[in-house]
Amino acid sequence: MTNGIEVSIEEGLATITLVRPDKLNAFDETMIGALCTACNRLAYDESVRGILLIGSGRGFCAGLDLKFATGEMASGTALPDLVRRIVTQLHGTITELRRAPKPVVTAINGVAAGAGVGIALAGDVVIASSAASFALTYTKIGLAPDGGTTYFVTRLVGEKRALDLFTSAEALPAEEAGRIGLVSRVVPAADFEREARAHAHKLAAGPTKAFAHTKSLVLNAVREGLETQMENERRAIASTFASADFREGVSAFFEKRAPKFSGA
């Protein structure tokens, strides 16, 4: 019996694969709990220098498994209590991915719907297959959004377009998602997994501390004023000047070779 995810680590890259393909990787309580626990562990595992999150089968993640939820309700479970527990784990997952002091790549192989969009957009780099699609389907079934979707989508595409996406609940093809800035890059479906894994491995082999500071600076940029942001930049660059990766980067530059970063 699976908990709905698989985790592997290779050359500093942790890959989390969602493995409920028959449900388009929609999550039940067990799966989202396992995903939250895995993200928490990998975020602070010093041997892990990058995280890749990908779905199996035709979908990335279709959000909450509604058959599971309604089945629980039919068995006598109080649905609002169940949803509160699940959403707490969902939001914990997204928080761990955003706070992780290392690059996180989400690779969207197919359908991302509902909370699956929130999990997708929690990546620092969001790579979508040309066969992928994004659907904020909450209002279609009479629900309000969750999973950080209102936060991410509004900041990425603006208030008017965000409201249209939420209220229309129409699927957005990958190319359009790329055009409006919802994803980082769109790659041909035939090359998708190879390119996503290659990019994630490249980041995992990079200057981990510099990436961690850069991630923190970019995430805080929309909340801070200019002077505060520049002070944060001053502290961050001073910290990275003391790193082994900086010394290696400078040596490689003068020696005209590719750097071999250690993450230290």
C-alpha positions, 0 to 999 in steps of 0.5 A, spaced: 500 500 500 502 506 497 502 513 501 501 516 494 508 519 493 515 516 492 522 519 494 529 518 491 535 522 492 541 522 486 547 527 486 544 532 491 537 532 488 531 529 491 525 527 487 518 527 489 513 523 485 506 523 486 503 516 485 496 516 484 496 516 477 489 513 476 486 519 480 490 524 476 494 524 483 489 527 486 490 527 494 487 524 500 488 525 507 494 520 507 497 522 501 497 530 503 500 528 510 506 524 507 507 530 502 507 535 507 512 530 511 517 529 506 517 536 504 519 538 511 524 533 511 528 534 505 527 542 505 532 541 511 536 535 509 543 538 508 545 533 503 539 535 499 541 541 494 535 541 490 528 538 490 524 536 484 516 535 484 513 531 479 507 527 477 506 520 474 501 518 469 497 523 465 496 529 470 501 533 475 495 533 481 488 534 480 487 537 487 483 534 493 480 527 491 473 529 491 471 521 491 475 520 497 472 526 501 465 525 499 466 517 501 468 520 508 462 524 509 458 518 507 461 514 512 459 519 518 466 523 518 464 531 519 466 534 512 468 541 514 473 537 520 476 533 514 477 539 510 480 543 515 485 537 517 487 536 509 488 544 508 492 544 514 497 539 511 496 542 504 498 549 506 504 546 510 506 543 504 506 549 500 510 553 506 515 548 506 517 548 499 517 556 499 521 556 505 526 551 503 533 554 503 534 551 496 531 551 489 525 547 488 523 545 481 515 543 480 515 539 473 507 540 470 507 534 466 499 534 465 493 537 468 494 541 474 487 543 477 484 546 484 490 545 489 494 542 484 495 549 481 497 551 488 502 546 489 505 547 482 506 554 483 510 553 490 516 551 485 521 556 485 522 554 477 515 552 474 517 547 468 510 545 464 510 540 458 506 543 452 501 538 454 500 541 461 494 545 463 492 549 469 484 549 471 482 553 478 476 549 478 474 551 485 468 555 483 465 550 478 463 546 484 461 551 489 468 552 493 472 558 495 480 557 493 485 554 497 492 552 496 495 559 496 492 560 489 489 567 490 496 569 493 500 566 487 496 567 481 494 574 483 501 576 484 503 573 477 498 575 473 494 581 476 487 582 479 483 582 473 486 576 470 486 572 476 479 574 478 477 571 471 481 565 471 477 563 478 470 565 476 471 562 469 474 556 472 476 554 465 482 550 463 489 554 461 493 551 456 501 551 458 502 556 452 498 561 455 500 560 462 507 561 459 505 567 456 502 570 462 507 569 466 504 563 470 510 558 469 517 559 468 518 555 461 514 551 457 518 545 453 515 540 448 512 534 451 516 529 448 522 532 451 519 534 458 521 530 463 528 530 460 529 537 460 525 538 467 530 533 470 536 536 467 534 543 469 533 540 476 540 537 477 543 543 474 540 547 480 542 542 485 549 542 483 549 550 483 551 555 489 546 552 494 547 558 499 547 563 493 541 560 491 538 560 498 539 568 499 537 569 492 530 566 493 529 569 500 530 576 497 526 575 491 520 572 495 521 578 500 521 583 494 514 585 493 513 586 501 519 590 502 521 598 501 527 599 496 531 601 502 530 595 506 530 591 500 537 593 499 539 592 506 537 585 505 541 585 499 547 588 503 547 582 508 546 577 503 552 578 499 556 579 504 554 572 507 556 569 500 563 572 500 565 568 505 562 562 502 567 556 499 562 556 493 564 564 492 572 562 492 570 556 487 567 560 483 572 566 482 577 560 481 574 557 476 573 564 473 580 566 472 582 558 470 577 559 465 573 552 467 566 550 469 566 551 477 564 545 481 560 548 487 559 544 494 554 548 497 558 550 502 
